[in-house]
Amino acid sequence: MFSFFWNNYFFGQLINKGKIIFERKTNLEKKYTDERSKRWLNDQNKIIIDEFELYFDDTLSVFQPIEDPSKKGMMDWATMKNSHIHHLNSKNRISIYNFWGESISVNDNCIKRQWKITENKRKIGKYMCTKAIYHLNDSTRFYAWFSEDIIPTVGPETFNGLPGAILGLATEDGGVVYFAKKVELIVPDWDKVIPKKGKKIYTDKEFKNKLIEEFGDKSWGKVILNEVQSW
């Protein structure tokens, strides 16, 4: 059941700072499609649920996983839990990827995506949202639901660029789905919120080349590379 906090909120007010809690559902059967993976996937372990928090104002956003040791399980390794810092004015992005306990940072431009905004509407919580579509390539589409009531152009992972905050995001096949569970009207304390960067900092191109070099010939490595390139 989604819950929304409305401190100091009245109808018609536009929001320019706050915190959004997202739930992500990942269907591992759609992520790991090779025969070897199919042997260890079943109805009990194929759906992984992770939570993330997105802090934002009109100049900065920070998206990061919510770490809860009590919820860690045997399948925790099967999904990536990355952090992203977006400087909205300079269009600079710092992404922090965690590979087997090692943090790797990527410092590059914000990713520009060509969105097609539709006439479709739906509510997420109490926010009226508009559907937008992004074509990554001929076989991969993303559907986003954004609300113009939340002004900054922010969203899960590296997704932004719409006239309002993205509260819902999904791949076309439903393999990965993000939905906002909670919106809090707060002023982010950036000194406490911004995550620590990794010791080694790459550009986006350098990082992807490193992944191809180290993991490109492995089936699970291709899954990681595809995820980094997509999200």
N, CA, C and O of each residue as an XYZ file, in Angstrom:
924
protein
N       0.846     -1.188      0.000
C       0.000      0.000      0.000
C       0.879      1.234      0.000
O       1.678      1.410      0.919
N       0.759      2.090     -0.996
C       1.584      3.276     -1.058
C       1.105      4.279     -0.016
O      -0.096      4.409      0.220
N       2.047      4.991      0.609
C       1.687      6.059      1.543
C       2.404      7.320      1.133
O       3.551      7.270      0.690
N       1.745      8.446      1.274
C       2.314      9.717      0.864
C       2.209     10.710      2.008
O       1.173     10.800      2.668
N       3.299     11.468      2.245
C       3.343     12.450      3.298
C       3.109     13.825      2.698
O       3.686     14.172      1.667
N       2.266     14.597      3.346
C       1.830     15.871      2.779
C       2.082     17.020      3.755
O       1.256     17.925      3.865
N       3.214     16.995      4.463
C       3.538     18.055      5.400
C       3.613     19.390      4.675
O       4.295     19.527      3.660
N       2.901     20.366      5.215
C       2.923     21.718      4.655
C       2.468     21.750      3.202
O       2.865     22.635      2.443
N       1.636     20.787      2.814
C       1.198     20.715      1.422
C      -0.256     21.131      1.323
O      -1.069     20.762      2.171
N      -0.586     21.882      0.314
C      -1.982     22.163      0.028
C      -2.186     22.022     -1.463
O      -1.246     22.131     -2.249
N      -3.424     21.779     -1.839
C      -3.742     21.468     -3.231
C      -3.237     22.568     -4.158
O      -3.469     23.751     -3.909
N      -2.547     22.177     -5.222
C      -2.093     23.132     -6.226
C      -0.664     23.592     -6.033
O      -0.097     24.218     -6.929
N      -0.059     23.297     -4.879
C       1.319     23.716     -4.645
C       2.273     22.842     -5.447
O       2.124     21.620     -5.484
N       3.251     23.471     -6.088
C       4.268     22.727     -6.820
C       5.452     22.458     -5.905
O       5.785     23.278     -5.049
N       6.084     21.310     -6.089
C       7.156     20.855     -5.203
C       8.493     20.999     -5.909
O       8.635     20.582     -7.059
N       9.483     21.589     -5.229
C      10.805     21.719     -5.844
C      11.916     21.092     -5.014
O      13.086     21.179     -5.387
N      11.575     20.470     -3.907
C      12.593     19.759     -3.116
C      11.914     18.686     -2.285
O      10.752     18.820     -1.902
N      12.653     17.620     -2.010
C      12.065     16.565     -1.199
C      12.810     15.249     -1.312
O      13.986     15.205     -1.672
N      12.101     14.185     -0.996
C      12.665     12.830     -0.990
C      11.589     11.866     -1.488
O      10.438     11.930     -1.057
N      11.974     10.982     -2.391
C      11.060      9.974     -2.928
C      11.631      8.588     -2.627
O      12.803      8.325     -2.897
N      10.813      7.715     -2.077
C      11.207      6.327     -1.846
C      10.652      5.476     -2.985
O       9.451      5.493     -3.256
N      11.535      4.735     -3.648
C      11.137      3.857     -4.747
C      11.268      2.394     -4.341
O      12.182      2.009     -3.611
N      10.339      1.600     -4.831
C      10.471      0.144     -4.770
C      10.769     -0.364     -6.170
O      10.104      0.020     -7.132
N      11.763     -1.221     -6.281
C      12.103     -1.826     -7.572
C      11.842     -3.325     -7.514
O      12.306     -4.017     -6.608
N      11.089     -3.814     -8.500
C      10.878     -5.252     -8.645
C      11.614     -5.722     -9.891
O      11.416     -5.183    -10.980
N      12.459     -6.724     -9.727
C      13.226     -7.292    -10.831
C      12.836     -8.746    -11.021
O      12.882     -9.540    -10.081
N      12.454     -9.087    -12.234
C      12.140    -10.472    -12.580
C      13.409    -11.110    -13.146
O      13.806    -10.820    -14.275
N      14.035    -11.970    -12.364
C      15.321    -12.551    -12.761
C      15.200    -13.474    -13.963
O      16.176    -13.666    -14.688
N      14.028    -14.049    -14.189
C      13.842    -14.903    -15.368
C      13.969    -14.093    -16.655
O      14.371    -14.625    -17.690
N      13.625    -12.809    -16.590
C      13.742    -11.956    -17.769
C      15.115    -11.299    -17.865
O      15.494    -10.796    -18.922
N      15.854    -11.303    -16.762
C      17.199    -10.719    -16.752
C      18.254    -11.750    -17.122
O      19.141    -11.469    -17.928
N      18.166    -12.934    -16.545
C      19.124    -14.014    -16.805
C      18.415    -15.079    -17.640
O      17.646    -15.883    -17.112
N      18.675    -15.079    -18.926
C      17.907    -15.937    -19.844
C      18.675    -17.159    -20.338
O      18.123    -17.963    -21.089
N      19.938    -17.317    -19.935
C      20.705    -18.465    -20.411
C      20.250    -19.737    -19.692
O      19.623    -19.674    -18.634
N      20.571    -20.878    -20.275
C      20.109    -22.165    -19.752
C      20.651    -22.448    -18.355
O      19.954    -23.034    -17.525
N      21.875    -22.041    -18.095
C      22.466    -22.291    -16.777
C      21.683    -21.561    -15.687
O      21.432    -22.114    -14.616
N      21.298    -20.314    -15.969
C      20.548    -19.533    -14.980
C      19.169    -20.124    -14.730
O      18.671    -20.114    -13.605
N      18.570    -20.630    -15.775
C      17.218    -21.183    -15.629
C      17.175    -22.349    -14.651
O      16.120    -22.657    -14.097
N      18.317    -22.997    -14.436
C      18.343    -24.161    -13.551
C      18.213    -23.771    -12.082
O      17.704    -24.551    -11.277
N      18.669    -22.570    -11.725
C      18.568    -22.172    -10.323
C      17.459    -21.150    -10.047
O      17.275    -20.736     -8.902
N      16.726    -20.745    -11.078
C      15.610    -19.826    -10.874
C      14.303    -20.597    -10.721
O      14.081    -21.603    -11.396
N      13.446    -20.117     -9.830
C      12.137    -20.738     -9.633
C      11.142    -19.675     -9.173
O      11.501    -18.507     -9.025
N       9.908    -20.076     -8.950
C       8.859    -19.122     -8.576
C       9.133    -18.455     -7.232
O       8.633    -17.360     -6.974
N       9.921    -19.103     -6.372
C      10.192    -18.545     -5.048
C      11.290    -17.484     -5.062
O      11.287    -16.585     -4.221
N      12.233    -17.576     -6.009
C      13.365    -16.637     -5.964
C      13.478    -15.727     -7.183
O      14.419    -14.938     -7.270
N      12.543    -15.817     -8.124
C      12.725    -15.070     -9.377
C      12.412    -13.582     -9.261
O      12.875    -12.799    -10.090
N      11.637    -13.166     -8.252
C      11.311    -11.754     -8.076
C      12.132    -11.190     -6.920
O      12.042    -11.670     -5.790
N      12.929    -10.172     -7.212
C      13.744     -9.505     -6.202
C      13.198     -8.100     -5.994
O      12.961     -7.372     -6.959
N      12.997     -7.717     -4.735
C      12.500     -6.382     -4.407
C      13.592     -5.605     -3.685
O      14.113     -6.055     -2.664
N      13.934     -4.437     -4.218
C      14.908     -3.537     -3.610
C      14.260     -2.173     -3.406
O      13.302     -1.822     -4.095
N      14.791     -1.409     -2.454
C      14.288     -0.059     -2.219
C      15.407      0.960     -2.409
O      16.571      0.700     -2.106
N      15.018      2.124     -2.918
C      15.954      3.214     -3.178
C      15.347      4.521     -2.682
O      14.132      4.635     -2.518
N      16.211      5.503     -2.445
C      15.744      6.835     -2.077
C      16.322      7.852     -3.051
O      17.475      7.749     -3.471
N      15.506      8.829     -3.397
C      15.906      9.899     -4.308
C      15.697     11.226     -3.597
O      14.563     11.638     -3.352
N      16.804     11.897     -3.264
C      16.750     13.240     -2.692
C      16.920     14.242     -3.830
O      17.665     13.991     -4.777
N      16.233     15.367     -3.737
C      16.321     16.323     -4.841
C      15.951     17.736     -4.396
O      15.184     17.940     -3.455
N      16.527     18.699     -5.113
C      16.030     20.069     -5.121
C      16.160     20.558     -6.554
O      16.264     19.742     -7.470
N      16.156     21.876     -6.773
C      16.175     22.346     -8.161
C      17.569     22.418     -8.762
O      17.718     22.849     -9.906
N      18.602     22.004     -8.016
C      19.964     22.017     -8.556
C      20.665     20.664     -8.480
O      21.642     20.441     -9.196
N      20.190     19.759     -7.631
C      20.930     18.522     -7.364
C      19.959     17.383     -7.059
O      18.898     17.593     -6.470
N      20.342     16.177     -7.471
C      19.591     14.981     -7.058
C      20.570     13.870     -6.710
O      21.640     13.758     -7.307
N      20.188     13.053     -5.736
C      20.982     11.893     -5.323
C      20.051     10.689     -5.239
O      19.077     10.691     -4.486
N      20.367      9.661     -6.023
C      19.612      8.405     -6.035
C      20.518      7.318     -5.497
O      21.633      7.147     -5.990
N      20.058      6.570     -4.484
C      20.921      5.555     -3.887
C      20.086      4.452     -3.234
O      18.932      4.674     -2.866
N      20.677      3.262     -3.094
C      19.945      2.156     -2.467
C      19.761      2.384     -0.978
O      20.580      3.034     -0.328
N      18.678      1.843     -0.450
C      18.451      1.832      0.991
C      18.985      0.509      1.516
O      18.443     -0.554      1.212
N      20.036      0.580      2.295
C      20.678     -0.634      2.797
C      19.963     -1.114      4.057
O      19.839     -0.371      5.031
N      19.503     -2.339      4.031
C      18.841     -2.950      5.183
C      19.395     -4.358      5.356
O      18.951     -5.287      4.681
N      20.378     -4.526      6.270
C      21.012     -5.841      6.442
C      20.017     -6.959      6.745
O      20.259     -8.117      6.402
N      18.898     -6.617      7.387
C      17.923     -7.652      7.755
C      17.217     -8.234      6.540
O      16.633     -9.315      6.620
N      17.266     -7.516      5.404
C      16.580     -7.981      4.202
C      17.512     -8.643      3.194
O      17.071     -9.101      2.140
N      18.800     -8.691      3.520
C      19.742     -9.313      2.596
C      19.526    -10.823      2.572
O      19.371    -11.461      3.613
N      19.520    -11.378      1.360
C      19.315    -12.815      1.224
C      20.315    -13.428      0.270
O      21.250    -12.764     -0.178
N      20.116    -14.695     -0.040
C      21.043    -15.419     -0.902
C      21.078    -14.855     -2.316
O      22.074    -15.019     -3.021
N      19.992    -14.186     -2.745
C      19.918    -13.672     -4.110
C      20.285    -12.196     -4.192
O      20.057    -11.559     -5.221
N      20.847    -11.649     -3.125
C      21.140    -10.216     -3.096
C      22.117     -9.811     -4.197
O      22.074     -8.677     -4.674
N      22.986    -10.714     -4.602
C      23.989    -10.433     -5.629
C      23.370    -10.265     -7.013
O      24.012     -9.713     -7.907
N      22.144    -10.725     -7.207
C      21.568    -10.847     -8.549
C      21.092     -9.527     -9.149
O      20.798     -9.464    -10.343
N      21.012     -8.473     -8.338
C      20.605     -7.166     -8.854
C      21.652     -6.123     -8.491
O      22.288     -6.206     -7.440
N      21.822     -5.141     -9.369
C      22.769     -4.062     -9.117
C      22.089     -2.973     -8.296
O      20.909     -2.675     -8.484
N      22.853     -2.392     -7.389
C      22.327     -1.326     -6.530
C      23.302     -0.155     -6.609
O      24.236     -0.051     -5.814
N      23.069      0.712     -7.569
C      23.992      1.799     -7.871
C      23.489      3.123     -7.317
O      22.306      3.280     -7.014
N      24.408      4.067     -7.192
C      24.072      5.423     -6.749
C      24.395      6.401     -7.868
O      25.340      6.195     -8.630
N      23.603      7.470     -7.963
C      23.805      8.465     -9.015
C      23.593      9.865     -8.458
O      22.589     10.145     -7.804
N      24.553     10.734     -8.728
C      24.471     12.143     -8.336
C      24.344     12.963     -9.610
O      25.200     12.880    -10.490
N      23.283     13.754     -9.716
C      23.079     14.597    -10.891
C      23.114     16.069    -10.488
O      22.351     16.515     -9.632
N      24.020     16.811    -11.128
C      24.041     18.266    -10.979
C      23.180     18.826    -12.108
O      23.586     18.823    -13.270
N      22.004     19.299    -11.760
C      20.989     19.592    -12.766
C      21.315     20.813    -13.611
O      20.878     20.898    -14.758
N      22.074     21.760    -13.071
C      22.412     22.960    -13.842
C      23.578     22.717    -14.791
O      23.523     23.105    -15.958
N      24.632     22.077    -14.295
C      25.816     21.830    -15.128
C      25.664     20.586    -16.001
O      26.484     20.345    -16.886
N      24.610     19.792    -15.753
C      24.364     18.546    -16.496
C      25.500     17.543    -16.310
O      25.819     16.773    -17.216
N      26.100     17.562    -15.130
C      27.164     16.609    -14.802
C      26.590     15.469    -13.963
O      25.693     15.670    -13.144
N      27.123     14.275    -14.184
C      26.653     13.076    -13.477
C      27.829     12.325    -12.872
O      28.865     12.153    -13.513
N      27.660     11.883    -11.637
C      28.599     10.966    -11.003
C      27.821      9.707    -10.635
O      26.893      9.756     -9.827
N      28.198      8.588    -11.227
C      27.557      7.309    -10.929
C      28.527      6.445    -10.141
O      29.711      6.370    -10.471
N      28.026      5.797     -9.106
C      28.859      4.963     -8.243
C      28.332      3.530     -8.321
O      27.226      3.232     -7.868
N      29.150      2.653     -8.906
C      28.771      1.253     -9.105
C      29.493      0.386     -8.079
O      30.670      0.601     -7.789
N      28.789     -0.577     -7.543
C      29.370     -1.463     -6.538
C      29.521     -2.861     -7.124
O      28.533     -3.533     -7.420
N      30.766     -3.287     -7.286
C      31.054     -4.624     -7.801
C      31.803     -5.417     -6.738
O      32.978     -5.174     -6.463
N      31.072     -6.393     -6.137
C      31.684     -7.287     -5.159
C      32.439     -6.516     -4.069
O      33.573     -6.845     -3.721
N      31.776     -5.485     -3.544
C      32.339     -4.719     -2.443
C      33.255     -3.587     -2.847
O      33.690     -2.818     -1.991
N      33.564     -3.461     -4.131
C      34.431     -2.377     -4.605
C      33.585     -1.297     -5.281
O      32.757     -1.592     -6.142
N      33.806     -0.036     -4.875
C      33.078      1.083     -5.468
C      33.863      1.664     -6.632
O      35.050      1.963     -6.505
N      33.195      1.821     -7.764
C      33.795      2.410     -8.959
C      32.952      3.608     -9.361
O      31.734      3.499     -9.503
N      33.606      4.757     -9.546
C      32.883      5.986     -9.873
C      33.064      6.354    -11.336
O      34.138      6.180    -11.911
N      31.994      6.865    -11.923
C      32.006      7.354    -13.302
C      31.575      8.812    -13.273
O      30.493      9.144    -12.789
N      32.432      9.674    -13.795
C      32.149     11.113    -13.851
C      31.987     11.506    -15.308
O      32.947     11.449    -16.076
N      30.784     11.903    -15.695
C      30.518     12.214    -17.096
C      29.306     13.131    -17.177
O      28.792     13.591    -16.158
N      28.858     13.388    -18.395
C      27.668     14.209    -18.591
C      26.411     13.415    -18.243
O      26.404     12.186    -18.299
N      25.352     14.133    -17.885
C      24.052     13.486    -17.735
C      23.657     12.857    -19.068
O      23.950     13.405    -20.130
N      23.002     11.721    -19.007
C      22.598     11.015    -20.221
C      21.370     11.689    -20.821
O      20.352     11.852    -20.149
N      21.471     12.077    -22.087
C      20.334     12.698    -22.776
C      19.525     11.621    -23.485
O      20.069     10.823    -24.248
N      18.246     11.607    -23.231
C      17.351     10.643    -23.871
C      16.251     11.384    -24.624
O      15.744     12.407    -24.165
N      15.899     10.855    -25.771
C      14.821     11.437    -26.565
C      13.499     10.779    -26.158
O      13.240      9.621    -26.486
N      12.686     11.528    -25.452
C      11.419     11.012    -24.954
C      10.267     11.338    -25.899
O      10.253     12.393    -26.533
N       9.312     10.434    -25.985
C       8.039     10.703    -26.650
C       6.972     10.797    -25.562
O       6.642      9.801    -24.918
N       6.437     11.998    -25.362
C       5.419     12.211    -24.337
C       4.044     11.919    -24.932
O       3.695     12.444    -25.990
N       3.278     11.093    -24.261
C       1.969     10.666    -24.758
C       0.849     11.426    -24.042
O       1.098     12.280    -23.191
N      -0.376     11.094    -24.408
C      -1.551     11.676    -23.754
C      -2.052     10.805    -22.601
O      -2.999     11.179    -21.909
N      -1.428      9.658    -22.394
C      -1.885      8.723    -21.357
C      -1.618      9.276    -19.961
O      -0.546      9.818    -19.691
N      -2.596      9.136    -19.086
C      -2.491      9.631    -17.717
C      -2.801      8.505    -16.730
O      -3.551      7.580    -17.042
N      -2.222      8.597    -15.550
C      -2.568      7.709    -14.445
C      -2.095      8.355    -13.152
O      -1.246      9.246    -13.166
N      -2.644      7.905    -12.049
C      -2.210      8.415    -10.757
C      -1.236      7.442    -10.104
O      -1.437      6.228    -10.121
N      -0.189      7.998     -9.535
C       0.706      7.248     -8.663
C       0.608      7.924     -7.308
O       1.046      9.063     -7.147
N       0.035      7.230     -6.332
C      -0.315      7.897     -5.089
C      -1.352      8.966     -5.376
O      -2.393      8.680     -5.967
N      -1.078     10.194     -4.963
C      -2.001     11.308     -5.206
C      -1.534     12.201     -6.347
O      -2.088     13.277     -6.570
N      -0.512     11.748     -7.067
C       0.050     12.559     -8.149
C      -0.468     12.088     -9.501
O      -0.363     10.907     -9.833
N      -1.019     12.997    -10.269
C      -1.389     12.682    -11.643
C      -0.126     12.667    -12.489
O       0.658     13.616    -12.463
N       0.068     11.594    -13.233
C       1.288     11.414    -14.018
C       0.963     11.230    -15.496
O      -0.121     10.780    -15.866
N       1.928     11.590    -16.322
C       1.834     11.451    -17.774
C       2.840     10.407    -18.234
O       3.956     10.339    -17.719
N       2.443      9.600    -19.197
C       3.312      8.540    -19.706
C       4.240      9.062    -20.797
O       3.814      9.799    -21.686
N       5.510      8.674    -20.723
C       6.494      8.979    -21.763
C       7.210      7.690    -22.145
O       7.337      6.775    -21.332
N       7.674      7.627    -23.384
C       8.318      6.417    -23.910
C       9.714      6.759    -24.409
O       9.919      7.766    -25.087
N      10.669      5.904    -24.061
C      12.044      6.054    -24.556
C      12.452      4.775    -25.274
O      12.331      3.681    -24.724
N      12.937      4.916    -26.506
C      13.439      3.785    -27.288
C      14.968      3.749    -27.154
O      15.664      4.588    -27.726
N      15.477      2.786    -26.404
C      16.927      2.630    -26.303
C      17.486      2.104    -27.614
O      18.509      2.585    -28.103
N      16.803      1.108    -28.183
C      17.171      0.541    -29.480
C      15.927     -0.138    -30.057
O      14.827      0.019    -29.528
N      16.106     -0.883    -31.126
C      14.951     -1.493    -31.793
C      14.204     -2.493    -30.916
O      13.019     -2.745    -31.132
N      14.887     -3.061    -29.933
C      14.259     -4.116    -29.132
C      13.981     -3.718    -27.685
O      13.393     -4.501    -26.938
N      14.390     -2.521    -27.275
C      14.263     -2.140    -25.868
C      13.570     -0.793    -25.719
O      14.032      0.223    -26.238
N      12.456     -0.806    -25.002
C      11.731      0.426    -24.684
C      11.597      0.571    -23.174
O      11.530     -0.408    -22.431
N      11.559      1.837    -22.750
C      11.264      2.147    -21.356
C      10.013      3.011    -21.304
O       9.817      3.899    -22.134
N       9.170      2.734    -20.314
C       7.986      3.547    -20.078
C       8.173      4.304    -18.763
O       8.505      3.707    -17.738
N       7.961      5.605    -18.797
C       8.089      6.433    -17.597
C       6.779      7.161    -17.339
O       6.066      7.542    -18.267
N       6.478      7.347    -16.059
C       5.325      8.143    -15.644
C       5.851      9.294    -14.806
O       6.439      9.077    -13.747
N       5.640     10.526    -15.276
C       6.189     11.693    -14.581
C       5.072     12.626    -14.137
O       4.002     12.683    -14.744
N       5.353     13.358    -13.056
C       4.377     14.304    -12.515
C       4.919     15.722    -12.619
O       6.023     16.006    -12.153
N       4.149     16.602    -13.224
C       4.537     18.008    -13.316
C       4.322     18.744    -12.002
O       4.713     19.905    -11.878
N       3.702     18.087    -11.010
C       3.556     18.697     -9.687
C       4.884     18.726     -8.939
O       5.061     19.514     -8.010
N       5.820     17.864     -9.347
C       7.168     17.848     -8.760
C       8.101     18.373     -9.841
O       8.395     17.670    -10.808
N       8.566     19.607     -9.678
C       9.173     20.358    -10.779
C      10.510     19.803    -11.267
O      10.674     19.638    -12.476
N      11.481     19.505    -10.386
C      12.802     19.113    -10.892
C      12.748     17.887    -11.806
O      11.973     16.958    -11.578
N      13.583     17.906    -12.839
C      13.604     16.812    -13.813
C      14.500     15.694    -13.283
O      15.664     15.575    -13.665
N      13.932     14.882    -12.396
C      14.685     13.827    -11.711
C      13.951     12.501    -11.873
O      12.810     12.459    -12.332
N      14.629     11.413    -11.485
C      14.005     10.103    -11.580
C      14.940      9.005    -11.119
O      16.062      9.286    -10.696
N      14.496      7.750    -11.192
C      15.336      6.622    -10.775
C      16.561      6.454    -11.675
O      16.542      6.798    -12.856
N      17.629      5.913    -11.076
C      18.870      5.642    -11.807
C      19.342      6.900    -12.538
O      19.417      7.966    -11.926
N      19.663      6.802    -13.831
C      20.122      7.980    -14.589
C      18.995      8.596    -15.412
O      19.253      9.432    -16.279
N      17.760      8.198    -15.157
C      16.641      8.666    -15.979
C      16.131     10.017    -15.492
O      15.816     10.195    -14.315
N      16.057     10.962    -16.424
C      15.513     12.289    -16.156
C      15.166     12.916    -17.508
O      14.929     12.198    -18.479
N      15.135     14.244    -17.577
C      14.917     14.903    -18.860
C      13.465     15.110    -19.231
O      13.165     15.511    -20.355
N      12.551     14.842    -18.300
C      11.125     15.067    -18.539
C      10.655     16.289    -17.749
O      11.322     16.683    -16.793
N       9.535     16.892    -18.118
C       9.063     18.108    -17.428
C       8.404     17.801    -16.085
O       7.248     18.151    -15.849
N       9.159     17.145    -15.215
C       8.672     16.755    -13.899
C       9.349     15.484    -13.443
O      10.019     14.811    -14.226
N       9.174     15.152    -12.172
C       9.838     13.983    -11.597
C       9.193     12.688    -12.077
O       7.970     12.588    -12.175
N      10.035     11.697    -12.375
C       9.559     10.368    -12.768
C       9.198      9.584    -11.504
O      10.044      9.367    -10.637
N       7.944      9.165    -11.409
C       7.479      8.389    -10.254
C       7.273      6.918    -10.581
O       7.125      6.095     -9.678
N       7.265      6.586    -11.859
C       7.160      5.200    -12.289
C       8.032      4.978    -13.505
O       8.067      5.818    -14.404
N       8.737      3.858    -13.548
C       9.643      3.564    -14.664
C       9.703      2.055    -14.844
O       9.837      1.317    -13.868
N       9.605      1.591    -16.095
C       9.604      0.144    -16.331
C      10.125     -0.174    -17.719
O       9.966      0.613    -18.653
N      10.748     -1.337    -17.843
C      11.062     -1.862    -19.161
C       9.774     -2.370    -19.796
O       8.808     -2.690    -19.103
N       9.776     -2.439    -21.116
C       8.557     -2.826    -21.829
C       8.064     -4.213    -21.426
O       6.857     -4.448    -21.356
N       8.997     -5.135    -21.158
C       8.594     -6.502    -20.804
C       8.262     -6.664    -19.319
O       7.916     -7.758    -18.875
N       8.367     -5.571    -18.552
C       8.073     -5.656    -17.131
C       9.145     -6.351    -16.323
O       8.920     -6.705    -15.166
N      10.315     -6.552    -16.921
C      11.400     -7.223    -16.216
C      11.932     -6.428    -15.044
O      12.350     -6.999    -14.037
N      11.919     -5.104    -15.172
C      12.335     -4.208    -14.091
C      11.300     -3.099    -13.983
O      10.966     -2.452    -14.976
N      10.795     -2.882    -12.773
C       9.758     -1.870    -12.552
C      10.090     -1.073    -11.296
O      10.311     -1.643    -10.228
N      10.123      0.255    -11.434
C      10.273      1.161    -10.293
C       8.951      1.891    -10.072
O       8.332      2.373    -11.020
N       8.526      1.969     -8.812
C       7.364      2.796     -8.480
C       7.616      3.540     -7.173
O       8.178      2.991     -6.226
N       7.191      4.794     -7.144
C       7.315      5.586     -5.929
C       6.358      5.057     -4.866
O       5.168      4.877     -5.124
N       6.884      4.811     -3.673
C       6.065      4.374     -2.545
C       5.711      5.532     -1.628
O       4.668      5.524     -0.974
N       6.595      6.532     -1.586
C       6.423      7.604     -0.613
C       7.079      8.874     -1.140
O       8.158      8.821     -1.730
N       6.434     10.000     -0.930
C       7.018     11.303     -1.238
C       7.021     12.116      0.048
O       5.981     12.283      0.685
N       8.194     12.624      0.431
C       8.307     13.451      1.625
C       8.768     14.842      1.220
O       9.688     14.990      0.415
N       8.126     15.861      1.780
C       8.512     17.239      1.502
C       9.519     17.669      2.554
O       9.152     18.124      3.638
N      10.795     17.519      2.220
C      11.879     17.861      3.141
C      12.917     18.687      2.394
O      12.906     18.767      1.165
N      13.812     19.298      3.159
C      14.972     19.972      2.583
C      16.162     19.030      2.748
O      16.583     18.781      3.878
N      16.711     18.504      1.666
C      17.813     17.543      1.791
C      19.035     18.139      2.484
O      19.423     19.274      2.207
N      19.630     17.378      3.376
C      20.904     17.744      3.995
C      22.000     17.075      3.167
O      22.355     15.921      3.404
N      22.528     17.814      2.195
C      23.433     17.203      1.218
C      24.712     16.676      1.854
O      25.285     15.705      1.360
N      25.171     17.295      2.940
C      26.389     16.813      3.596
C      26.220     15.380      4.098
O      27.183     14.614      4.132
N      25.008     15.022      4.484
C      24.744     13.675      4.994
C      24.306     12.717      3.893
O      24.496     11.506      4.005
N      23.718     13.263      2.826
C      23.080     12.428      1.807
C      24.047     11.942      0.735
O      23.983     10.783      0.323
N      24.947     12.821      0.277
C      25.798     12.492     -0.873
C      26.726     11.320     -0.540
O      27.478     11.394      0.432
N      26.688     10.251     -1.320
C      27.515      9.067     -1.036
C      28.988      9.307     -1.350
O      29.341     10.201     -2.119
N      29.832      8.490     -0.737
C      31.269      8.583     -0.992
C      31.594      8.018     -2.370
O      31.028      7.013     -2.798
N      32.514      8.685     -3.048
C      32.914      8.241     -4.380
C      33.993      7.171     -4.269
O      34.696      7.084     -3.262
N      34.117      6.365     -5.309
C      35.158      5.354     -5.360
C      36.531      5.978     -5.550
O      36.645      7.129     -5.970
N      37.571      5.216     -5.239
C      38.935      5.738     -5.354
C      39.318      6.002     -6.804
O      39.995      6.985     -7.105
N      38.885      5.125     -7.696
C      39.189      5.269     -9.114
C      37.986      5.872     -9.820
O      36.862      5.396     -9.659
N      38.224      6.937    -10.615
C      37.140      7.605    -11.324
C      37.359      7.466    -12.828
O      38.432      7.781    -13.343
N      36.328      6.989    -13.522
C      36.382      6.770    -14.966
C      35.423      7.720    -15.671
O      34.518      8.282    -15.054
N      35.635      7.888    -16.970
C      34.580      8.448    -17.808
C      33.633      7.309    -18.172
O      33.950      6.139    -17.953
N      32.488      7.647    -18.720
C      31.522      6.620    -19.103
C      32.127      5.641    -20.111
O      31.947      4.429    -19.989
N      32.835      6.164    -21.096
C      33.435      5.316    -22.128
C      34.507      4.410    -21.535
O      34.564      3.224    -21.859
N      35.360      4.960    -20.665
C      36.416      4.159    -20.035
C      35.824      3.018    -19.209
O      36.328      1.896    -19.226
N      34.754      3.324    -18.490
C      34.129      2.319    -17.628
C      33.539      1.177    -18.451
O      33.719      0.008    -18.112
N      32.841      1.513    -19.522
C      32.237      0.471    -20.358
C      33.300     -0.372    -21.051
O      33.130     -1.581    -21.211
N      34.402      0.264    -21.462
C      35.507     -0.492    -22.059
C      36.123     -1.454    -21.042
O      36.506     -2.572    -21.387
N      36.214     -1.010    -19.788
C      36.748     -1.862    -18.724
C      35.846     -3.082    -18.511
O      36.337     -4.198    -18.342
N      34.529     -2.865    -18.519
C      33.598     -3.979    -18.345
C      33.706     -4.973    -19.492
O      33.697     -6.185    -19.274
N      33.808     -4.457    -20.719
C      33.932     -5.333    -21.891
C      35.217     -6.155    -21.805
O      35.217     -7.354    -22.086
N      36.308     -5.502    -21.417
C      37.610     -6.174    -21.338
C      37.618     -7.274    -20.273
O      38.162     -8.356    -20.499
N      37.015     -6.997    -19.111
C      37.103     -7.936    -17.995
C      35.993     -8.990    -17.989
O      36.214    -10.124    -17.564
N      34.799     -8.614    -18.461
C      33.655     -9.520    -18.316
C      32.916     -9.814    -19.613
O      31.952    -10.580    -19.610
N      33.350     -9.218    -20.725
C      32.579     -9.292    -21.964
C      32.407    -10.684    -22.534
O      31.472    -10.925    -23.297
N      33.298    -11.615    -22.178
C      33.200    -12.970    -22.731
C      32.417    -13.921    -21.833
O      32.337    -15.116    -22.119
N      31.841    -13.405    -20.754
C      31.072    -14.232    -19.825
C      29.592    -13.893    -19.957
O      29.240    -12.736    -20.186
N      28.728    -14.884    -19.815
C      27.288    -14.644    -19.981
C      26.773    -13.666    -18.938
O      25.993    -12.773    -19.269
N      27.194    -13.816    -17.675
C      26.741    -12.900    -16.639
C      27.366    -11.522    -16.809
O      26.785    -10.514    -16.408
N      28.575    -11.485    -17.418
C      29.213    -10.202    -17.695
C      28.432     -9.399    -18.714
O      28.338     -8.175    -18.617
N      27.873    -10.094    -19.692
C      27.051     -9.419    -20.700
C      25.784     -8.848    -20.081
O      25.298     -7.800    -20.508
N      25.247     -9.535    -19.076
C      24.067     -9.025    -18.368
C      24.410     -7.727    -17.647
O      23.648     -6.762    -17.697
N      25.566     -7.707    -16.974
C      26.008     -6.501    -16.267
C      26.224     -5.357    -17.242
O      25.777     -4.237    -16.999
N      26.908     -5.635    -18.345
C      27.187     -4.600    -19.340
C      25.893     -4.033    -19.913
O      25.760     -2.820    -20.081
N      24.946     -4.907    -20.209
C      23.661     -4.461    -20.745
C      22.924     -3.580    -19.740
O      22.297     -2.589    -20.115
N      23.003     -3.948    -18.463
C      22.319     -3.175    -17.429
C      22.938     -1.790    -17.280
O      22.221     -0.796    -17.156
N      24.260     -1.724    -17.293
C      24.942     -0.431    -17.183
C      24.606      0.454    -18.379
O      24.371      1.652    -18.219
N      24.583     -0.124    -19.566
C      24.294      0.655    -20.766
C      22.840      1.103    -20.825
O      22.534      2.144    -21.406
N      21.947      0.328    -20.230
C      20.515      0.634    -20.310
C      20.068      1.655    -19.279
O      19.263      2.536    -19.579
N      20.593      1.538    -18.054
C      20.066      2.343    -16.953
C      20.933      3.547    -16.634
O      20.613      4.316    -15.728
